[in-house]
Amino acid sequence: MRLKRVFDRSGAVPKFVGVNVLTAGPRQNFSERVFNRGIAEGWLAVSKGRITVTAKNGDVVYRVVRGPGYYCCHDGAPMSDGKAAQKYIAEKFNGVRSPDPSNPSGYERLNWFECVKE
């Protein structure tokens, strides 16, 4: 997703008034930084598992598939932390190679909200 910040330049000091959506693909990862900034600035809202980008040129809605946290690469199960993930992998998938070559431990840590466009 590409956003452009919109300012009201009628006064002596430009005032931020929102965003325009330049592109919005079918899948989007919102970093925690962008997520928090959007909420603080009022152009992003979360409700019932959906993230709405309120833009001057039309709203865009994404459904959250997975949020920040730890997940098993074998079955997608959410984990509370790294220790719990290691224990889960050892108990359920001991000796089984991780299906994700980028995460040979068998679990991954997401630092973003993984979403699909609605």
C-alpha positions as CSV (number, residue, x, y, z in Angstrom):
1,M,0.0,0.0,0.0
2,R,1.2,3.4,-0.9
3,L,-0.2,6.4,1.0
4,K,0.2,10.1,0.5
5,R,-0.2,12.5,3.4
6,V,-2.6,15.4,2.7
7,F,-2.2,18.8,4.2
8,D,-4.4,21.9,4.4
9,R,-2.0,24.7,3.2
10,S,-4.5,27.6,3.5
11,G,-3.0,28.8,6.8
12,A,0.5,30.1,7.6
13,V,1.5,26.5,8.8
14,P,0.4,23.5,6.8
15,K,-2.0,21.3,8.8
16,F,-2.2,17.5,8.4
17,V,-5.7,16.5,7.4
18,G,-5.4,12.8,6.3
19,V,-4.1,10.5,3.7
20,N,-4.8,9.5,0.1
21,V,-4.4,5.8,-1.0
22,L,-2.2,5.7,-4.1
23,T,-2.1,1.9,-4.4
24,A,-3.8,-0.9,-2.3
25,G,-2.9,-4.5,-3.2
26,P,-4.8,-7.6,-2.3
27,R,-2.5,-8.4,0.7
28,Q,-1.0,-5.9,3.1
29,N,1.3,-6.1,6.1
30,F,0.8,-3.2,8.5
31,S,3.9,-2.7,10.7
32,E,3.2,-1.9,14.3
33,R,4.7,1.6,13.7
34,V,2.4,2.4,10.8
35,F,-0.5,0.9,12.7
36,N,0.1,3.0,15.8
37,R,0.7,6.1,13.8
38,G,-2.4,5.7,11.8
39,I,-4.5,5.3,14.9
40,A,-2.9,8.2,16.6
41,E,-3.5,10.5,13.5
42,G,-7.0,9.2,13.0
43,W,-6.8,7.8,9.5
44,L,-6.7,4.1,10.6
45,A,-9.3,2.3,12.7
46,V,-9.7,-1.3,13.9
47,S,-13.0,-3.0,14.5
48,K,-14.2,-6.6,14.5
49,G,-10.9,-7.9,13.0
50,R,-10.8,-5.4,10.3
51,I,-8.4,-2.5,9.6
52,T,-10.0,0.5,7.8
53,V,-7.8,3.1,6.2
54,T,-10.0,6.2,6.1
55,A,-8.6,8.2,3.1
56,K,-9.7,11.4,1.4
57,N,-10.1,9.5,-1.9
58,G,-12.1,6.5,-0.4
59,D,-11.8,4.0,2.4
60,V,-9.9,0.7,2.1
61,V,-10.7,-2.2,4.3
62,Y,-8.5,-5.1,5.2
63,R,-9.3,-8.2,7.3
64,V,-6.6,-9.2,9.8
65,V,-5.4,-12.7,9.2
66,R,-2.6,-12.7,11.8
67,G,-1.3,-10.1,14.2
68,P,2.1,-9.6,15.7
69,G,3.3,-12.6,17.6
70,Y,4.8,-16.1,17.4
71,Y,3.3,-18.8,15.1
72,C,4.1,-22.4,14.3
73,C,5.3,-22.9,10.7
74,H,4.0,-26.4,10.6
75,D,0.3,-25.8,11.5
76,G,0.0,-22.0,12.0
77,A,-0.9,-22.2,15.7
78,P,-0.3,-19.0,17.6
79,M,2.3,-19.1,20.5
80,S,2.6,-16.9,23.5
81,D,6.3,-16.4,23.2
82,G,9.6,-17.9,21.9
83,K,9.9,-20.4,24.8
84,A,6.4,-21.7,24.3
85,A,7.0,-22.0,20.6
86,Q,10.2,-24.0,21.2
87,K,8.3,-26.3,23.6
88,Y,5.4,-26.7,21.2
89,I,7.7,-27.6,18.2
90,A,9.6,-30.1,20.4
91,E,6.4,-31.8,21.5
92,K,4.4,-31.8,18.3
93,F,7.0,-31.8,15.5
94,N,10.2,-33.2,17.0
95,G,12.7,-34.2,14.3
96,V,10.5,-32.8,11.5
97,R,12.1,-30.3,9.2
98,S,10.5,-26.8,9.2
99,P,8.3,-26.2,6.1
100,D,9.6,-22.7,6.0
101,P,13.3,-22.5,5.0
102,S,13.4,-18.9,6.3
103,N,12.5,-20.1,9.8
104,P,14.4,-23.4,10.4
105,S,13.4,-23.4,14.0
106,G,9.8,-24.3,13.0
107,Y,8.3,-21.1,14.3
108,E,8.2,-17.5,13.2
109,R,7.8,-14.1,14.9
110,L,5.6,-11.5,13.1
111,N,6.2,-7.8,13.7
112,W,3.2,-6.7,11.7
113,F,-0.5,-7.3,11.0
114,E,-0.9,-9.6,8.0
115,C,-4.1,-8.7,6.2
116,V,-6.2,-9.4,3.0
117,K,-8.2,-6.7,1.2
118,E,-12.0,-6.9,1.4
